[in-house]
Amino acid sequence: MPATVEPTKNGTGVVDGAGAYPGPVGTGRVLARGLLRRCPVCGSGSLFTRWFVLAERCPGCRLRFQRIEGHWLGALGLNTIVSFTALFVVVVASLVLDHPDYHSGRLAVVAVVTAVVVPLVFYPSSKTMWTAIDVLMRPLEPGEADPEAPRRQRR
Ligand SMILES: [Zn+2]
């Protein structure tokens, strides 16, 4: 059975029937929300004011994205893993495609462009995806996410 994220109003981790928020959400959906730069808990978008600036809290459920001190080290690690994997794939693909006539200049340019562009492009997703992984590993504490926040503001 896949792991689920079940933030509840009572914070016990037990879904309290009708109105539970957001209800059991599968691991795949939580990770997909993170990858797509959405809140892993409620799925709200527009979390970034600029490409590199993440809001402190989710506008939908009020989840504080930096859940603990040092939270973003995980995002840094995730971005590093993705960037080095992309660099590895690009270098190996270039070597395979150029075989047997290697073009070291072209390979260096492709590698440097990959090493610079991928971490910058993946940066926002690394933050929301790391928060998704963190939520999956360390379930929400009571009161960490407030499903009623947007509705209260409208009243
Ligand atoms: Zn949210």
Boltz pocket constraint, residues with backbone or C-beta under 6 A from the ligand:
constraints:
  - pocket:
      binder: B
      contacts: [[A, 39], [A, 40], [A, 41], [A, 42], [A, 43], [A, 44], [A, 58], [A, 59], [A, 60], [A, 61], [A, 62], [A, 63]]
      max_distance: 6.0
